[in-house]
């Protein structure tokens, strides 16, 4: 069996629970807070862990404006991935 290349191995990150759904939620709810995520997406602790993983993969970043709540946004890399996910959705619909 041929050895999988590194790109395929890296893409397996998206097999993780909440990886795709959470990335898409943040893309569609720009500058959302953790509360927004828990109320609108999932309250599971694994979603909170996935936020950290998405940040580690540099797909999202968090910012805390002033004394406000931490907000999550897509990075440039995250926006590219989100665009590819939308393209896959369009392809599957056609």
Biotite code that builds the C-alpha atoms (Angstrom):
import biotite.structure as struc

atoms = struc.array([
    struc.Atom([0.000, 0.000, 0.000], chain_id="A", res_id=1, res_name="UNK", atom_name="CA", element="C"),
    struc.Atom([1.520, 3.364, -0.985], chain_id="A", res_id=2, res_name="UNK", atom_name="CA", element="C"),
    struc.Atom([2.450, 5.753, 1.781], chain_id="A", res_id=3, res_name="UNK", atom_name="CA", element="C"),
    struc.Atom([0.054, 8.692, 2.061], chain_id="A", res_id=4, res_name="UNK", atom_name="CA", element="C"),
    struc.Atom([1.659, 12.032, 1.437], chain_id="A", res_id=5, res_name="UNK", atom_name="CA", element="C"),
    struc.Atom([1.859, 14.714, 4.104], chain_id="A", res_id=6, res_name="UNK", atom_name="CA", element="C"),
    struc.Atom([-0.927, 16.819, 2.525], chain_id="A", res_id=7, res_name="UNK", atom_name="CA", element="C"),
    struc.Atom([-3.414, 13.959, 2.850], chain_id="A", res_id=8, res_name="UNK", atom_name="CA", element="C"),
    struc.Atom([-2.363, 13.419, 6.453], chain_id="A", res_id=9, res_name="UNK", atom_name="CA", element="C"),
    struc.Atom([-2.833, 17.121, 7.226], chain_id="A", res_id=10, res_name="UNK", atom_name="CA", element="C"),
    struc.Atom([-6.276, 17.104, 5.581], chain_id="A", res_id=11, res_name="UNK", atom_name="CA", element="C"),
    struc.Atom([-7.354, 14.321, 7.943], chain_id="A", res_id=12, res_name="UNK", atom_name="CA", element="C"),
    struc.Atom([-7.643, 17.050, 10.581], chain_id="A", res_id=13, res_name="UNK", atom_name="CA", element="C"),
    struc.Atom([-11.082, 17.732, 9.102], chain_id="A", res_id=14, res_name="UNK", atom_name="CA", element="C"),
    struc.Atom([-12.245, 14.239, 10.066], chain_id="A", res_id=15, res_name="UNK", atom_name="CA", element="C"),
    struc.Atom([-12.234, 15.450, 13.681], chain_id="A", res_id=16, res_name="UNK", atom_name="CA", element="C"),
    struc.Atom([-15.591, 16.097, 15.304], chain_id="A", res_id=17, res_name="UNK", atom_name="CA", element="C"),
    struc.Atom([-16.687, 19.729, 14.894], chain_id="A", res_id=18, res_name="UNK", atom_name="CA", element="C"),
    struc.Atom([-13.751, 20.722, 12.637], chain_id="A", res_id=19, res_name="UNK", atom_name="CA", element="C"),
    struc.Atom([-15.788, 21.546, 9.530], chain_id="A", res_id=20, res_name="UNK", atom_name="CA", element="C"),
    struc.Atom([-19.017, 22.555, 11.262], chain_id="A", res_id=21, res_name="UNK", atom_name="CA", element="C"),
    struc.Atom([-17.336, 24.944, 13.672], chain_id="A", res_id=22, res_name="UNK", atom_name="CA", element="C"),
    struc.Atom([-15.192, 26.518, 10.955], chain_id="A", res_id=23, res_name="UNK", atom_name="CA", element="C"),
    struc.Atom([-18.313, 27.100, 8.864], chain_id="A", res_id=24, res_name="UNK", atom_name="CA", element="C"),
    struc.Atom([-20.265, 28.474, 11.837], chain_id="A", res_id=25, res_name="UNK", atom_name="CA", element="C"),
    struc.Atom([-17.541, 31.026, 12.560], chain_id="A", res_id=26, res_name="UNK", atom_name="CA", element="C"),
    struc.Atom([-17.381, 31.982, 8.868], chain_id="A", res_id=27, res_name="UNK", atom_name="CA", element="C"),
    struc.Atom([-21.131, 32.530, 8.760], chain_id="A", res_id=28, res_name="UNK", atom_name="CA", element="C"),
    struc.Atom([-21.301, 34.350, 12.122], chain_id="A", res_id=29, res_name="UNK", atom_name="CA", element="C"),
    struc.Atom([-18.475, 36.823, 11.768], chain_id="A", res_id=30, res_name="UNK", atom_name="CA", element="C"),
    struc.Atom([-16.811, 37.889, 14.998], chain_id="A", res_id=31, res_name="UNK", atom_name="CA", element="C"),
    struc.Atom([-18.887, 35.507, 17.135], chain_id="A", res_id=32, res_name="UNK", atom_name="CA", element="C"),
    struc.Atom([-18.269, 34.895, 20.825], chain_id="A", res_id=33, res_name="UNK", atom_name="CA", element="C"),
    struc.Atom([-17.920, 31.581, 22.629], chain_id="A", res_id=34, res_name="UNK", atom_name="CA", element="C"),
    struc.Atom([-21.452, 32.154, 23.975], chain_id="A", res_id=35, res_name="UNK", atom_name="CA", element="C"),
    struc.Atom([-22.730, 32.571, 20.394], chain_id="A", res_id=36, res_name="UNK", atom_name="CA", element="C"),
    struc.Atom([-21.050, 29.284, 19.491], chain_id="A", res_id=37, res_name="UNK", atom_name="CA", element="C"),
    struc.Atom([-22.476, 27.420, 22.478], chain_id="A", res_id=38, res_name="UNK", atom_name="CA", element="C"),
    struc.Atom([-25.976, 28.793, 21.880], chain_id="A", res_id=39, res_name="UNK", atom_name="CA", element="C"),
    struc.Atom([-26.011, 28.493, 18.095], chain_id="A", res_id=40, res_name="UNK", atom_name="CA", element="C"),
    struc.Atom([-23.757, 25.566, 17.345], chain_id="A", res_id=41, res_name="UNK", atom_name="CA", element="C"),
    struc.Atom([-22.889, 23.227, 20.216], chain_id="A", res_id=42, res_name="UNK", atom_name="CA", element="C"),
    struc.Atom([-22.465, 23.187, 23.974], chain_id="A", res_id=43, res_name="UNK", atom_name="CA", element="C"),
    struc.Atom([-20.292, 20.081, 23.908], chain_id="A", res_id=44, res_name="UNK", atom_name="CA", element="C"),
    struc.Atom([-16.881, 20.382, 25.568], chain_id="A", res_id=45, res_name="UNK", atom_name="CA", element="C"),
    struc.Atom([-15.354, 18.931, 22.402], chain_id="A", res_id=46, res_name="UNK", atom_name="CA", element="C"),
    struc.Atom([-16.443, 22.095, 20.543], chain_id="A", res_id=47, res_name="UNK", atom_name="CA", element="C"),
    struc.Atom([-14.412, 24.175, 22.973], chain_id="A", res_id=48, res_name="UNK", atom_name="CA", element="C"),
    struc.Atom([-11.380, 21.936, 22.415], chain_id="A", res_id=49, res_name="UNK", atom_name="CA", element="C"),
    struc.Atom([-11.873, 22.255, 18.658], chain_id="A", res_id=50, res_name="UNK", atom_name="CA", element="C"),
    struc.Atom([-11.731, 26.050, 18.929], chain_id="A", res_id=51, res_name="UNK", atom_name="CA", element="C"),
    struc.Atom([-8.213, 25.664, 20.312], chain_id="A", res_id=52, res_name="UNK", atom_name="CA", element="C"),
    struc.Atom([-7.289, 23.223, 17.530], chain_id="A", res_id=53, res_name="UNK", atom_name="CA", element="C"),
    struc.Atom([-8.630, 25.555, 14.843], chain_id="A", res_id=54, res_name="UNK", atom_name="CA", element="C"),
    struc.Atom([-6.478, 28.314, 16.339], chain_id="A", res_id=55, res_name="UNK", atom_name="CA", element="C"),
    struc.Atom([-3.463, 25.993, 16.471], chain_id="A", res_id=56, res_name="UNK", atom_name="CA", element="C"),
    struc.Atom([-3.975, 25.219, 12.771], chain_id="A", res_id=57, res_name="UNK", atom_name="CA", element="C"),
    struc.Atom([-4.175, 29.009, 12.153], chain_id="A", res_id=58, res_name="UNK", atom_name="CA", element="C"),
    struc.Atom([-7.663, 28.711, 10.642], chain_id="A", res_id=59, res_name="UNK", atom_name="CA", element="C"),
    struc.Atom([-9.250, 31.062, 13.183], chain_id="A", res_id=60, res_name="UNK", atom_name="CA", element="C"),
    struc.Atom([-7.965, 33.703, 15.541], chain_id="A", res_id=61, res_name="UNK", atom_name="CA", element="C"),
    struc.Atom([-9.414, 35.140, 18.695], chain_id="A", res_id=62, res_name="UNK", atom_name="CA", element="C"),
    struc.Atom([-9.451, 38.770, 19.681], chain_id="A", res_id=63, res_name="UNK", atom_name="CA", element="C"),
    struc.Atom([-10.695, 40.564, 22.736], chain_id="A", res_id=64, res_name="UNK", atom_name="CA", element="C"),
    struc.Atom([-11.661, 44.145, 21.897], chain_id="A", res_id=65, res_name="UNK", atom_name="CA", element="C"),
    struc.Atom([-11.355, 46.392, 24.944], chain_id="A", res_id=66, res_name="UNK", atom_name="CA", element="C"),
    struc.Atom([-13.083, 44.803, 27.903], chain_id="A", res_id=67, res_name="UNK", atom_name="CA", element="C"),
    struc.Atom([-15.483, 42.913, 25.668], chain_id="A", res_id=68, res_name="UNK", atom_name="CA", element="C"),
    struc.Atom([-15.860, 39.185, 25.179], chain_id="A", res_id=69, res_name="UNK", atom_name="CA", element="C"),
    struc.Atom([-13.404, 37.144, 23.172], chain_id="A", res_id=70, res_name="UNK", atom_name="CA", element="C"),
    struc.Atom([-14.445, 37.016, 19.532], chain_id="A", res_id=71, res_name="UNK", atom_name="CA", element="C"),
    struc.Atom([-13.495, 34.463, 16.893], chain_id="A", res_id=72, res_name="UNK", atom_name="CA", element="C"),
    struc.Atom([-12.805, 35.243, 13.238], chain_id="A", res_id=73, res_name="UNK", atom_name="CA", element="C"),
    struc.Atom([-11.406, 33.330, 10.295], chain_id="A", res_id=74, res_name="UNK", atom_name="CA", element="C"),
    struc.Atom([-7.817, 33.940, 9.338], chain_id="A", res_id=75, res_name="UNK", atom_name="CA", element="C"),
    struc.Atom([-6.819, 34.314, 5.708], chain_id="A", res_id=76, res_name="UNK", atom_name="CA", element="C"),
    struc.Atom([-6.008, 30.598, 5.678], chain_id="A", res_id=77, res_name="UNK", atom_name="CA", element="C"),
    struc.Atom([-9.394, 29.836, 7.261], chain_id="A", res_id=78, res_name="UNK", atom_name="CA", element="C"),
    struc.Atom([-11.177, 31.921, 4.624], chain_id="A", res_id=79, res_name="UNK", atom_name="CA", element="C"),
    struc.Atom([-9.438, 29.936, 1.882], chain_id="A", res_id=80, res_name="UNK", atom_name="CA", element="C"),
    struc.Atom([-10.474, 26.629, 3.454], chain_id="A", res_id=81, res_name="UNK", atom_name="CA", element="C"),
    struc.Atom([-14.045, 27.898, 3.901], chain_id="A", res_id=82, res_name="UNK", atom_name="CA", element="C"),
    struc.Atom([-14.123, 28.871, 0.222], chain_id="A", res_id=83, res_name="UNK", atom_name="CA", element="C"),
    struc.Atom([-13.031, 25.369, -0.765], chain_id="A", res_id=84, res_name="UNK", atom_name="CA", element="C"),
    struc.Atom([-15.692, 23.821, 1.480], chain_id="A", res_id=85, res_name="UNK", atom_name="CA", element="C"),
    struc.Atom([-18.366, 25.957, -0.182], chain_id="A", res_id=86, res_name="UNK", atom_name="CA", element="C"),
    struc.Atom([-17.044, 24.910, -3.610], chain_id="A", res_id=87, res_name="UNK", atom_name="CA", element="C"),
    struc.Atom([-17.295, 21.258, -2.592], chain_id="A", res_id=88, res_name="UNK", atom_name="CA", element="C"),
    struc.Atom([-20.907, 21.869, -1.492], chain_id="A", res_id=89, res_name="UNK", atom_name="CA", element="C"),
    struc.Atom([-21.760, 23.455, -4.851], chain_id="A", res_id=90, res_name="UNK", atom_name="CA", element="C"),
    struc.Atom([-20.102, 20.564, -6.695], chain_id="A", res_id=91, res_name="UNK", atom_name="CA", element="C"),
    struc.Atom([-22.095, 18.004, -4.716], chain_id="A", res_id=92, res_name="UNK", atom_name="CA", element="C"),
    struc.Atom([-25.349, 19.855, -5.437], chain_id="A", res_id=93, res_name="UNK", atom_name="CA", element="C"),
    struc.Atom([-24.754, 19.877, -9.199], chain_id="A", res_id=94, res_name="UNK", atom_name="CA", element="C"),
])
